[in-house]
Amino acid sequence: MAKKNLKESALRYEIQINLDNVLDILGKLKFVNTSEVWFERLAYDWLDNNPSEKDINKVLKELGY
């Protein structure tokens, strides 16, 4: 469980400093619906809905982790 918390912390950090890239990746991986209007909340909602560790790993890998 601690490993997942560390990964979630890394994603929260990326959302704060690199929101556009995170949203692009979430859309590309079809984890969120893409639209013309991106909101920071969209990324946090995805993370708060307890994605699987596999999905978190996919996003982190795309971010270069």
mmCIF file as Biopython writes it, N, C-alpha, C and O atoms, coordinates in Angstrom:
data_model
#
loop_
_atom_site.group_PDB
_atom_site.id
_atom_site.type_symbol
_atom_site.label_atom_id
_atom_site.label_alt_id
_atom_site.label_comp_id
_atom_site.label_asym_id
_atom_site.label_entity_id
_atom_site.label_seq_id
_atom_site.pdbx_PDB_ins_code
_atom_site.Cartn_x
_atom_site.Cartn_y
_atom_site.Cartn_z
_atom_site.occupancy
_atom_site.B_iso_or_equiv
_atom_site.auth_seq_id
_atom_site.auth_asym_id
_atom_site.pdbx_PDB_model_num
ATOM 1   N N  . MET A ? 1  ? 0.819   -1.192 0.000   1.0 0.0 1  A 1 
ATOM 2   C CA . MET A ? 1  ? 0.000   0.000  0.000   1.0 0.0 1  A 1 
ATOM 3   C C  . MET A ? 1  ? 0.863   1.256  0.000   1.0 0.0 1  A 1 
ATOM 4   O O  . MET A ? 1  ? 0.499   2.256  -0.619  1.0 0.0 1  A 1 
ATOM 5   N N  . ALA A ? 2  ? 1.989   1.217  0.678   1.0 0.0 2  A 1 
ATOM 6   C CA . ALA A ? 2  ? 2.856   2.389  0.722   1.0 0.0 2  A 1 
ATOM 7   C C  . ALA A ? 2  ? 3.382   2.730  -0.661  1.0 0.0 2  A 1 
ATOM 8   O O  . ALA A ? 2  ? 3.565   3.904  -0.983  1.0 0.0 2  A 1 
ATOM 9   N N  . LYS A ? 3  ? 3.629   1.709  -1.486  1.0 0.0 3  A 1 
ATOM 10  C CA . LYS A ? 3  ? 4.124   1.946  -2.838  1.0 0.0 3  A 1 
ATOM 11  C C  . LYS A ? 3  ? 3.086   2.730  -3.640  1.0 0.0 3  A 1 
ATOM 12  O O  . LYS A ? 3  ? 3.435   3.668  -4.357  1.0 0.0 3  A 1 
ATOM 13  N N  . LYS A ? 4  ? 1.819   2.353  -3.524  1.0 0.0 4  A 1 
ATOM 14  C CA . LYS A ? 4  ? 0.766   3.049  -4.255  1.0 0.0 4  A 1 
ATOM 15  C C  . LYS A ? 4  ? 0.664   4.493  -3.778  1.0 0.0 4  A 1 
ATOM 16  O O  . LYS A ? 4  ? 0.453   5.391  -4.592  1.0 0.0 4  A 1 
ATOM 17  N N  . ASN A ? 5  ? 0.811   4.738  -2.470  1.0 0.0 5  A 1 
ATOM 18  C CA . ASN A ? 5  ? 0.743   6.103  -1.957  1.0 0.0 5  A 1 
ATOM 19  C C  . ASN A ? 5  ? 1.878   6.956  -2.518  1.0 0.0 5  A 1 
ATOM 20  O O  . ASN A ? 5  ? 1.681   8.134  -2.815  1.0 0.0 5  A 1 
ATOM 21  N N  . LEU A ? 6  ? 3.035   6.378  -2.661  1.0 0.0 6  A 1 
ATOM 22  C CA . LEU A ? 6  ? 4.172   7.093  -3.236  1.0 0.0 6  A 1 
ATOM 23  C C  . LEU A ? 6  ? 3.897   7.429  -4.699  1.0 0.0 6  A 1 
ATOM 24  O O  . LEU A ? 6  ? 4.207   8.527  -5.160  1.0 0.0 6  A 1 
ATOM 25  N N  . LYS A ? 7  ? 3.323   6.495  -5.409  1.0 0.0 7  A 1 
ATOM 26  C CA . LYS A ? 7  ? 2.983   6.730  -6.815  1.0 0.0 7  A 1 
ATOM 27  C C  . LYS A ? 7  ? 1.890   7.787  -6.937  1.0 0.0 7  A 1 
ATOM 28  O O  . LYS A ? 7  ? 1.948   8.647  -7.816  1.0 0.0 7  A 1 
ATOM 29  N N  . GLU A ? 8  ? 0.896   7.722  -6.058  1.0 0.0 8  A 1 
ATOM 30  C CA . GLU A ? 8  ? -0.164  8.730  -6.074  1.0 0.0 8  A 1 
ATOM 31  C C  . GLU A ? 8  ? 0.404   10.108 -5.756  1.0 0.0 8  A 1 
ATOM 32  O O  . GLU A ? 8  ? -0.018  11.104 -6.343  1.0 0.0 8  A 1 
ATOM 33  N N  . SER A ? 9  ? 1.350   10.168 -4.840  1.0 0.0 9  A 1 
ATOM 34  C CA . SER A ? 9  ? 1.997   11.441 -4.521  1.0 0.0 9  A 1 
ATOM 35  C C  . SER A ? 9  ? 2.738   11.992 -5.737  1.0 0.0 9  A 1 
ATOM 36  O O  . SER A ? 9  ? 2.706   13.194 -6.000  1.0 0.0 9  A 1 
ATOM 37  N N  . ALA A ? 10 ? 3.403   11.109 -6.471  1.0 0.0 10 A 1 
ATOM 38  C CA . ALA A ? 10 ? 4.107   11.543 -7.681  1.0 0.0 10 A 1 
ATOM 39  C C  . ALA A ? 10 ? 3.116   12.084 -8.708  1.0 0.0 10 A 1 
ATOM 40  O O  . ALA A ? 10 ? 3.388   13.088 -9.366  1.0 0.0 10 A 1 
ATOM 41  N N  . LEU A ? 11 ? 1.967   11.421 -8.846  1.0 0.0 11 A 1 
ATOM 42  C CA . LEU A ? 11 ? 0.958   11.904 -9.792  1.0 0.0 11 A 1 
ATOM 43  C C  . LEU A ? 11 ? 0.372   13.241 -9.359  1.0 0.0 11 A 1 
ATOM 44  O O  . LEU A ? 11 ? 0.165   14.123 -10.191 1.0 0.0 11 A 1 
ATOM 45  N N  . ARG A ? 12 ? 0.103   13.400 -8.074  1.0 0.0 12 A 1 
ATOM 46  C CA . ARG A ? 12 ? -0.415  14.684 -7.582  1.0 0.0 12 A 1 
ATOM 47  C C  . ARG A ? 12 ? 0.597   15.806 -7.843  1.0 0.0 12 A 1 
ATOM 48  O O  . ARG A ? 12 ? 0.216   16.919 -8.207  1.0 0.0 12 A 1 
ATOM 49  N N  . TYR A ? 13 ? 1.857   15.513 -7.660  1.0 0.0 13 A 1 
ATOM 50  C CA . TYR A ? 13 ? 2.906   16.488 -7.945  1.0 0.0 13 A 1 
ATOM 51  C C  . TYR A ? 13 ? 2.894   16.851 -9.430  1.0 0.0 13 A 1 
ATOM 52  O O  . TYR A ? 13 ? 2.952   18.027 -9.786  1.0 0.0 13 A 1 
ATOM 53  N N  . GLU A ? 14 ? 2.820   15.844 -10.286 1.0 0.0 14 A 1 
ATOM 54  C CA . GLU A ? 14 ? 2.801   16.094 -11.728 1.0 0.0 14 A 1 
ATOM 55  C C  . GLU A ? 14 ? 1.576   16.906 -12.139 1.0 0.0 14 A 1 
ATOM 56  O O  . GLU A ? 14 ? 1.669   17.768 -13.013 1.0 0.0 14 A 1 
ATOM 57  N N  . ILE A ? 15 ? 0.439   16.641 -11.521 1.0 0.0 15 A 1 
ATOM 58  C CA . ILE A ? 15 ? -0.769  17.406 -11.829 1.0 0.0 15 A 1 
ATOM 59  C C  . ILE A ? 15 ? -0.545  18.870 -11.487 1.0 0.0 15 A 1 
ATOM 60  O O  . ILE A ? 15 ? -0.974  19.758 -12.225 1.0 0.0 15 A 1 
ATOM 61  N N  . GLN A ? 16 ? 0.121   19.122 -10.374 1.0 0.0 16 A 1 
ATOM 62  C CA . GLN A ? 16 ? 0.365   20.499 -9.949  1.0 0.0 16 A 1 
ATOM 63  C C  . GLN A ? 16 ? 1.324   21.237 -10.872 1.0 0.0 16 A 1 
ATOM 64  O O  . GLN A ? 16 ? 1.119   22.416 -11.161 1.0 0.0 16 A 1 
ATOM 65  N N  . ILE A ? 17 ? 2.369   20.558 -11.337 1.0 0.0 17 A 1 
ATOM 66  C CA . ILE A ? 17 ? 3.395   21.275 -12.104 1.0 0.0 17 A 1 
ATOM 67  C C  . ILE A ? 17 ? 3.316   21.034 -13.613 1.0 0.0 17 A 1 
ATOM 68  O O  . ILE A ? 17 ? 3.910   21.782 -14.389 1.0 0.0 17 A 1 
ATOM 69  N N  . ASN A ? 18 ? 2.598   20.010 -14.026 1.0 0.0 18 A 1 
ATOM 70  C CA . ASN A ? 18 ? 2.616   19.602 -15.428 1.0 0.0 18 A 1 
ATOM 71  C C  . ASN A ? 18 ? 1.214   19.181 -15.877 1.0 0.0 18 A 1 
ATOM 72  O O  . ASN A ? 18 ? 1.050   18.144 -16.521 1.0 0.0 18 A 1 
ATOM 73  N N  . LEU A ? 19 ? 0.218   19.979 -15.540 1.0 0.0 19 A 1 
ATOM 74  C CA . LEU A ? 19 ? -1.185  19.608 -15.742 1.0 0.0 19 A 1 
ATOM 75  C C  . LEU A ? 19 ? -1.508  19.273 -17.193 1.0 0.0 19 A 1 
ATOM 76  O O  . LEU A ? 19 ? -2.134  18.247 -17.459 1.0 0.0 19 A 1 
ATOM 77  N N  . ASP A ? 20 ? -1.102  20.100 -18.120 1.0 0.0 20 A 1 
ATOM 78  C CA . ASP A ? 20 ? -1.446  19.863 -19.530 1.0 0.0 20 A 1 
ATOM 79  C C  . ASP A ? 20 ? -0.943  18.509 -20.016 1.0 0.0 20 A 1 
ATOM 80  O O  . ASP A ? 20 ? -1.666  17.781 -20.697 1.0 0.0 20 A 1 
ATOM 81  N N  . ASN A ? 21 ? 0.280   18.178 -19.669 1.0 0.0 21 A 1 
ATOM 82  C CA . ASN A ? 21 ? 0.849   16.899 -20.079 1.0 0.0 21 A 1 
ATOM 83  C C  . ASN A ? 21 ? 0.100   15.735 -19.434 1.0 0.0 21 A 1 
ATOM 84  O O  . ASN A ? 21 ? -0.182  14.738 -20.099 1.0 0.0 21 A 1 
ATOM 85  N N  . VAL A ? 22 ? -0.224  15.849 -18.155 1.0 0.0 22 A 1 
ATOM 86  C CA . VAL A ? 22 ? -0.954  14.782 -17.459 1.0 0.0 22 A 1 
ATOM 87  C C  . VAL A ? 22 ? -2.321  14.581 -18.112 1.0 0.0 22 A 1 
ATOM 88  O O  . VAL A ? 22 ? -2.737  13.446 -18.345 1.0 0.0 22 A 1 
ATOM 89  N N  . LEU A ? 23 ? -3.014  15.670 -18.405 1.0 0.0 23 A 1 
ATOM 90  C CA . LEU A ? 23 ? -4.329  15.550 -19.028 1.0 0.0 23 A 1 
ATOM 91  C C  . LEU A ? 23 ? -4.233  14.960 -20.430 1.0 0.0 23 A 1 
ATOM 92  O O  . LEU A ? 23 ? -5.094  14.179 -20.834 1.0 0.0 23 A 1 
ATOM 93  N N  . ASP A ? 24 ? -3.202  15.323 -21.166 1.0 0.0 24 A 1 
ATOM 94  C CA . ASP A ? 24 ? -2.996  14.731 -22.493 1.0 0.0 24 A 1 
ATOM 95  C C  . ASP A ? 24 ? -2.804  13.223 -22.385 1.0 0.0 24 A 1 
ATOM 96  O O  . ASP A ? 24 ? -3.370  12.464 -23.172 1.0 0.0 24 A 1 
ATOM 97  N N  . ILE A ? 25 ? -2.015  12.794 -21.420 1.0 0.0 25 A 1 
ATOM 98  C CA . ILE A ? 25 ? -1.751  11.364 -21.225 1.0 0.0 25 A 1 
ATOM 99  C C  . ILE A ? 25 ? -3.016  10.644 -20.780 1.0 0.0 25 A 1 
ATOM 100 O O  . ILE A ? 25 ? -3.322  9.566  -21.291 1.0 0.0 25 A 1 
ATOM 101 N N  . LEU A ? 26 ? -3.755  11.219 -19.838 1.0 0.0 26 A 1 
ATOM 102 C CA . LEU A ? 26 ? -4.998  10.590 -19.375 1.0 0.0 26 A 1 
ATOM 103 C C  . LEU A ? 26 ? -5.988  10.445 -20.529 1.0 0.0 26 A 1 
ATOM 104 O O  . LEU A ? 26 ? -6.691  9.439  -20.624 1.0 0.0 26 A 1 
ATOM 105 N N  . GLY A ? 27 ? -6.041  11.436 -21.393 1.0 0.0 27 A 1 
ATOM 106 C CA . GLY A ? 27 ? -6.922  11.353 -22.555 1.0 0.0 27 A 1 
ATOM 107 C C  . GLY A ? 27 ? -6.449  10.319 -23.558 1.0 0.0 27 A 1 
ATOM 108 O O  . GLY A ? 27 ? -7.250  9.561  -24.104 1.0 0.0 27 A 1 
ATOM 109 N N  . LYS A ? 28 ? -5.140  10.289 -23.801 1.0 0.0 28 A 1 
ATOM 110 C CA . LYS A ? 28 ? -4.549  9.340  -24.747 1.0 0.0 28 A 1 
ATOM 111 C C  . LYS A ? 28 ? -4.786  7.899  -24.300 1.0 0.0 28 A 1 
ATOM 112 O O  . LYS A ? 28 ? -5.048  7.019  -25.120 1.0 0.0 28 A 1 
ATOM 113 N N  . LEU A ? 29 ? -4.693  7.672  -22.997 1.0 0.0 29 A 1 
ATOM 114 C CA . LEU A ? 29 ? -4.908  6.331  -22.447 1.0 0.0 29 A 1 
ATOM 115 C C  . LEU A ? 29 ? -6.395  6.030  -22.226 1.0 0.0 29 A 1 
ATOM 116 O O  . LEU A ? 29 ? -6.756  4.951  -21.756 1.0 0.0 29 A 1 
ATOM 117 N N  . LYS A ? 30 ? -7.245  6.996  -22.571 1.0 0.0 30 A 1 
ATOM 118 C CA . LYS A ? 30 ? -8.702  6.866  -22.450 1.0 0.0 30 A 1 
ATOM 119 C C  . LYS A ? 30 ? -9.165  6.669  -21.006 1.0 0.0 30 A 1 
ATOM 120 O O  . LYS A ? 30 ? -10.147 5.972  -20.748 1.0 0.0 30 A 1 
ATOM 121 N N  . PHE A ? 31 ? -8.445  7.294  -20.070 1.0 0.0 31 A 1 
ATOM 122 C CA . PHE A ? 31 ? -8.852  7.255  -18.665 1.0 0.0 31 A 1 
ATOM 123 C C  . PHE A ? 31 ? -9.826  8.382  -18.351 1.0 0.0 31 A 1 
ATOM 124 O O  . PHE A ? 31 ? -10.594 8.291  -17.393 1.0 0.0 31 A 1 
ATOM 125 N N  . VAL A ? 32 ? -9.801  9.436  -19.147 1.0 0.0 32 A 1 
ATOM 126 C CA . VAL A ? 32 ? -10.764 10.538 -19.025 1.0 0.0 32 A 1 
ATOM 127 C C  . VAL A ? 32 ? -11.236 10.892 -20.431 1.0 0.0 32 A 1 
ATOM 128 O O  . VAL A ? 32 ? -10.537 10.646 -21.414 1.0 0.0 32 A 1 
ATOM 129 N N  . ASN A ? 33 ? -12.421 11.470 -20.510 1.0 0.0 33 A 1 
ATOM 130 C CA . ASN A ? 33 ? -12.937 11.922 -21.797 1.0 0.0 33 A 1 
ATOM 131 C C  . ASN A ? 33 ? -12.252 13.227 -22.174 1.0 0.0 33 A 1 
ATOM 132 O O  . ASN A ? 33 ? -12.168 14.161 -21.376 1.0 0.0 33 A 1 
ATOM 133 N N  . THR A ? 34 ? -11.774 13.267 -23.383 1.0 0.0 34 A 1 
ATOM 134 C CA . THR A ? 34 ? -11.122 14.487 -23.842 1.0 0.0 34 A 1 
ATOM 135 C C  . THR A ? 34 ? -12.183 15.498 -24.256 1.0 0.0 34 A 1 
ATOM 136 O O  . THR A ? 34 ? -13.257 15.134 -24.734 1.0 0.0 34 A 1 
ATOM 137 N N  . SER A ? 35 ? -11.867 16.748 -24.067 1.0 0.0 35 A 1 
ATOM 138 C CA . SER A ? 35 ? -12.755 17.824 -24.486 1.0 0.0 35 A 1 
ATOM 139 C C  . SER A ? 35 ? -11.897 19.046 -24.766 1.0 0.0 35 A 1 
ATOM 140 O O  . SER A ? 35 ? -10.689 19.044 -24.527 1.0 0.0 35 A 1 
ATOM 141 N N  . GLU A ? 36 ? -12.527 20.068 -25.266 1.0 0.0 36 A 1 
ATOM 142 C CA . GLU A ? 36 ? -11.784 21.290 -25.558 1.0 0.0 36 A 1 
ATOM 143 C C  . GLU A ? 36 ? -11.417 22.039 -24.289 1.0 0.0 36 A 1 
ATOM 144 O O  . GLU A ? 36 ? -10.471 22.827 -24.273 1.0 0.0 36 A 1 
ATOM 145 N N  . VAL A ? 37 ? -12.161 21.793 -23.238 1.0 0.0 37 A 1 
ATOM 146 C CA . VAL A ? 37 ? -11.915 22.488 -21.978 1.0 0.0 37 A 1 
ATOM 147 C C  . VAL A ? 37 ? -11.352 21.484 -20.974 1.0 0.0 37 A 1 
ATOM 148 O O  . VAL A ? 37 ? -12.010 20.507 -20.617 1.0 0.0 37 A 1 
ATOM 149 N N  . TRP A ? 38 ? -10.135 21.741 -20.532 1.0 0.0 38 A 1 
ATOM 150 C CA . TRP A ? 38 ? -9.506  20.871 -19.532 1.0 0.0 38 A 1 
ATOM 151 C C  . TRP A ? 38 ? -9.556  21.552 -18.180 1.0 0.0 38 A 1 
ATOM 152 O O  . TRP A ? 38 ? -9.297  22.749 -18.062 1.0 0.0 38 A 1 
ATOM 153 N N  . PHE A ? 39 ? -9.879  20.804 -17.198 1.0 0.0 39 A 1 
ATOM 154 C CA . PHE A ? 39 ? -9.905  21.330 -15.837 1.0 0.0 39 A 1 
ATOM 155 C C  . PHE A ? 39 ? -8.973  20.497 -14.972 1.0 0.0 39 A 1 
ATOM 156 O O  . PHE A ? 39 ? -8.860  19.282 -15.138 1.0 0.0 39 A 1 
ATOM 157 N N  . GLU A ? 40 ? -8.313  21.171 -14.054 1.0 0.0 40 A 1 
ATOM 158 C CA . GLU A ? 40 ? -7.422  20.492 -13.110 1.0 0.0 40 A 1 
ATOM 159 C C  . GLU A ? 40 ? -8.186  19.409 -12.352 1.0 0.0 40 A 1 
ATOM 160 O O  . GLU A ? 40 ? -7.645  18.345 -12.050 1.0 0.0 40 A 1 
ATOM 161 N N  . ARG A ? 41 ? -9.448  19.695 -12.050 1.0 0.0 41 A 1 
ATOM 162 C CA . ARG A ? 41 ? -10.265 18.764 -11.273 1.0 0.0 41 A 1 
ATOM 163 C C  . ARG A ? 41 ? -10.424 17.431 -11.996 1.0 0.0 41 A 1 
ATOM 164 O O  . ARG A ? 41 ? -10.545 16.392 -11.348 1.0 0.0 41 A 1 
ATOM 165 N N  . LEU A ? 42 ? -10.426 17.444 -13.318 1.0 0.0 42 A 1 
ATOM 166 C CA . LEU A ? 42 ? -10.577 16.221 -14.097 1.0 0.0 42 A 1 
ATOM 167 C C  . LEU A ? 42 ? -9.476  15.219 -13.761 1.0 0.0 42 A 1 
ATOM 168 O O  . LEU A ? 42 ? -9.744  14.029 -13.599 1.0 0.0 42 A 1 
ATOM 169 N N  . ALA A ? 43 ? -8.255  15.695 -13.658 1.0 0.0 43 A 1 
ATOM 170 C CA . ALA A ? 43 ? -7.131  14.819 -13.317 1.0 0.0 43 A 1 
ATOM 171 C C  . ALA A ? 43 ? -7.236  14.336 -11.870 1.0 0.0 43 A 1 
ATOM 172 O O  . ALA A ? 43 ? -7.016  13.158 -11.589 1.0 0.0 43 A 1 
ATOM 173 N N  . TYR A ? 44 ? -7.570  15.241 -10.960 1.0 0.0 44 A 1 
ATOM 174 C CA . TYR A ? 44 ? -7.705  14.837 -9.561  1.0 0.0 44 A 1 
ATOM 175 C C  . TYR A ? 44 ? -8.867  13.871 -9.361  1.0 0.0 44 A 1 
ATOM 176 O O  . TYR A ? 44 ? -8.767  12.945 -8.557  1.0 0.0 44 A 1 
ATOM 177 N N  . ASP A ? 45 ? -9.966  14.073 -10.080 1.0 0.0 45 A 1 
ATOM 178 C CA . ASP A ? 45 ? -11.100 13.153 -9.966  1.0 0.0 45 A 1 
ATOM 179 C C  . ASP A ? 45 ? -10.706 11.745 -10.387 1.0 0.0 45 A 1 
ATOM 180 O O  . ASP A ? 45 ? -11.087 10.767 -9.745  1.0 0.0 45 A 1 
ATOM 181 N N  . TRP A ? 46 ? -9.942  11.649 -11.467 1.0 0.0 46 A 1 
ATOM 182 C CA . TRP A ? 46 ? -9.495  10.331 -11.913 1.0 0.0 46 A 1 
ATOM 183 C C  . TRP A ? 46 ? -8.661  9.673  -10.814 1.0 0.0 46 A 1 
ATOM 184 O O  . TRP A ? 46 ? -8.846  8.492  -10.518 1.0 0.0 46 A 1 
ATOM 185 N N  . LEU A ? 47 ? -7.761  10.418 -10.220 1.0 0.0 47 A 1 
ATOM 186 C CA . LEU A ? 47 ? -6.890  9.880  -9.178  1.0 0.0 47 A 1 
ATOM 187 C C  . LEU A ? 47 ? -7.680  9.547  -7.915  1.0 0.0 47 A 1 
ATOM 188 O O  . LEU A ? 47 ? -7.412  8.539  -7.261  1.0 0.0 47 A 1 
ATOM 189 N N  . ASP A ? 48 ? -8.643  10.382 -7.574  1.0 0.0 48 A 1 
ATOM 190 C CA . ASP A ? 48 ? -9.452  10.152 -6.371  1.0 0.0 48 A 1 
ATOM 191 C C  . ASP A ? 48 ? -10.405 8.971  -6.508  1.0 0.0 48 A 1 
ATOM 192 O O  . ASP A ? 48 ? -10.904 8.466  -5.502  1.0 0.0 48 A 1 
ATOM 193 N N  . ASN A ? 49 ? -10.665 8.524  -7.726  1.0 0.0 49 A 1 
ATOM 194 C CA . ASN A ? 49 ? -11.546 7.377  -7.944  1.0 0.0 49 A 1 
ATOM 195 C C  . ASN A ? 49 ? -10.804 6.051  -7.834  1.0 0.0 49 A 1 
ATOM 196 O O  . ASN A ? 49 ? -11.281 5.021  -8.309  1.0 0.0 49 A 1 
ATOM 197 N N  . ASN A ? 50 ? -9.643  6.086  -7.209  1.0 0.0 50 A 1 
ATOM 198 C CA . ASN A ? 50 ? -8.853  4.886  -6.924  1.0 0.0 50 A 1 
ATOM 199 C C  . ASN A ? 50 ? -8.578  4.028  -8.152  1.0 0.0 50 A 1 
ATOM 200 O O  . ASN A ? 50 ? -9.047  2.893  -8.235  1.0 0.0 50 A 1 
ATOM 201 N N  . PRO A ? 51 ? -7.817  4.564  -9.108  1.0 0.0 51 A 1 
ATOM 202 C CA . PRO A ? 51 ? -7.448  3.752  -10.271 1.0 0.0 51 A 1 
ATOM 203 C C  . PRO A ? 51 ? -6.566  2.588  -9.833  1.0 0.0 51 A 1 
ATOM 204 O O  . PRO A ? 51 ? -5.933  2.637  -8.778  1.0 0.0 51 A 1 
ATOM 205 N N  . SER A ? 52 ? -6.531  1.554  -10.644 1.0 0.0 52 A 1 
ATOM 206 C CA . SER A ? 52 ? -5.692  0.402  -10.305 1.0 0.0 52 A 1 
ATOM 207 C C  . SER A ? 52 ? -4.223  0.807  -10.364 1.0 0.0 52 A 1 
ATOM 208 O O  . SER A ? 52 ? -3.854  1.795  -10.999 1.0 0.0 52 A 1 
ATOM 209 N N  . GLU A ? 53 ? -3.408  0.029  -9.694  1.0 0.0 53 A 1 
ATOM 210 C CA . GLU A ? 53 ? -1.970  0.308  -9.710  1.0 0.0 53 A 1 
ATOM 211 C C  . GLU A ? 53 ? -1.427  0.173  -11.138 1.0 0.0 53 A 1 
ATOM 212 O O  . GLU A ? 53 ? -0.492  0.876  -11.521 1.0 0.0 53 A 1 
ATOM 213 N N  . LYS A ? 54 ? -2.012  -0.723 -11.911 1.0 0.0 54 A 1 
ATOM 214 C CA . LYS A ? 54 ? -1.609  -0.905 -13.313 1.0 0.0 54 A 1 
ATOM 215 C C  . LYS A ? 54 ? -1.857  0.386  -14.104 1.0 0.0 54 A 1 
ATOM 216 O O  . LYS A ? 54 ? -1.008  0.808  -14.889 1.0 0.0 54 A 1 
ATOM 217 N N  . ASP A ? 55 ? -3.019  1.007  -13.895 1.0 0.0 55 A 1 
ATOM 218 C CA . ASP A ? 55 ? -3.339  2.257  -14.591 1.0 0.0 55 A 1 
ATOM 219 C C  . ASP A ? 55 ? -2.416  3.393  -14.136 1.0 0.0 55 A 1 
ATOM 220 O O  . ASP A ? 55 ? -1.955  4.194  -14.949 1.0 0.0 55 A 1 
ATOM 221 N N  . ILE A ? 56 ? -2.157  3.451  -12.839 1.0 0.0 56 A 1 
ATOM 222 C CA . ILE A ? 56 ? -1.237  4.465  -12.315 1.0 0.0 56 A 1 
ATOM 223 C C  . ILE A ? 56 ? 0.144   4.276  -12.940 1.0 0.0 56 A 1 
ATOM 224 O O  . ILE A ? 56 ? 0.794   5.246  -13.328 1.0 0.0 56 A 1 
ATOM 225 N N  . ASN A ? 57 ? 0.582   3.031  -13.034 1.0 0.0 57 A 1 
ATOM 226 C CA . ASN A ? 57 ? 1.886   2.739  -13.632 1.0 0.0 57 A 1 
ATOM 227 C C  . ASN A ? 57 ? 1.948   3.184  -15.090 1.0 0.0 57 A 1 
ATOM 228 O O  . ASN A ? 57 ? 2.975   3.691  -15.541 1.0 0.0 57 A 1 
ATOM 229 N N  . LYS A ? 58 ? 0.853   2.996  -15.831 1.0 0.0 58 A 1 
ATOM 230 C CA . LYS A ? 58 ? 0.818   3.419  -17.237 1.0 0.0 58 A 1 
ATOM 231 C C  . LYS A ? 58 ? 1.016   4.922  -17.348 1.0 0.0 58 A 1 
ATOM 232 O O  . LYS A ? 58 ? 1.780   5.392  -18.191 1.0 0.0 58 A 1 
ATOM 233 N N  . VAL A ? 59 ? 0.324   5.679  -16.496 1.0 0.0 59 A 1 
ATOM 234 C CA . VAL A ? 59 ? 0.426   7.129  -16.547 1.0 0.0 59 A 1 
ATOM 235 C C  . VAL A ? 59 ? 1.838   7.559  -16.152 1.0 0.0 59 A 1 
ATOM 236 O O  . VAL A ? 59 ? 2.438   8.395  -16.827 1.0 0.0 59 A 1 
ATOM 237 N N  . LEU A ? 60 ? 2.367   7.006  -15.082 1.0 0.0 60 A 1 
ATOM 238 C CA . LEU A ? 60 ? 3.714   7.364  -14.649 1.0 0.0 60 A 1 
ATOM 239 C C  . LEU A ? 60 ? 4.750   7.028  -15.713 1.0 0.0 60 A 1 
ATOM 240 O O  . LEU A ? 60 ? 5.693   7.791  -15.923 1.0 0.0 60 A 1 
ATOM 241 N N  . LYS A ? 61 ? 4.581   5.891  -16.385 1.0 0.0 61 A 1 
ATOM 242 C CA . LYS A ? 61 ? 5.519   5.515  -17.446 1.0 0.0 61 A 1 
ATOM 243 C C  . LYS A ? 61 ? 5.478   6.537  -18.573 1.0 0.0 61 A 1 
ATOM 244 O O  . LYS A ? 61 ? 6.522   6.928  -19.096 1.0 0.0 61 A 1 
ATOM 245 N N  . GLU A ? 62 ? 4.280   6.972  -18.948 1.0 0.0 62 A 1 
ATOM 246 C CA . GLU A ? 62 ? 4.157   7.983  -20.002 1.0 0.0 62 A 1 
ATOM 247 C C  . GLU A ? 62 ? 4.785   9.314  -19.574 1.0 0.0 62 A 1 
ATOM 248 O O  . GLU A ? 62 ? 5.262   10.080 -20.411 1.0 0.0 62 A 1 
ATOM 249 N N  . LEU A ? 63 ? 4.779   9.580  -18.268 1.0 0.0 63 A 1 
ATOM 250 C CA . LEU A ? 63 ? 5.380   10.797 -17.745 1.0 0.0 63 A 1 
ATOM 251 C C  . LEU A ? 63 ? 6.902   10.701 -17.610 1.0 0.0 63 A 1 
ATOM 252 O O  . LEU A ? 63 ? 7.570   11.686 -17.296 1.0 0.0 63 A 1 
ATOM 253 N N  . GLY A ? 64 ? 7.437   9.505  -17.851 1.0 0.0 64 A 1 
ATOM 254 C CA . GLY A ? 64 ? 8.887   9.335  -17.806 1.0 0.0 64 A 1 
ATOM 255 C C  . GLY A ? 64 ? 9.424   8.809  -16.494 1.0 0.0 64 A 1 
ATOM 256 O O  . GLY A ? 64 ? 10.630  8.876  -16.257 1.0 0.0 64 A 1 
ATOM 257 N N  . TYR A ? 65 ? 8.570   8.292  -15.641 1.0 0.0 65 A 1 
ATOM 258 C CA . TYR A ? 65 ? 9.028   7.735  -14.369 1.0 0.0 65 A 1 
ATOM 259 C C  . TYR A ? 65 ? 9.499   6.303  -14.565 1.0 0.0 65 A 1 
ATOM 260 O O  . TYR A ? 65 ? 9.925   5.656  -13.608 1.0 0.0 65 A 1 
#
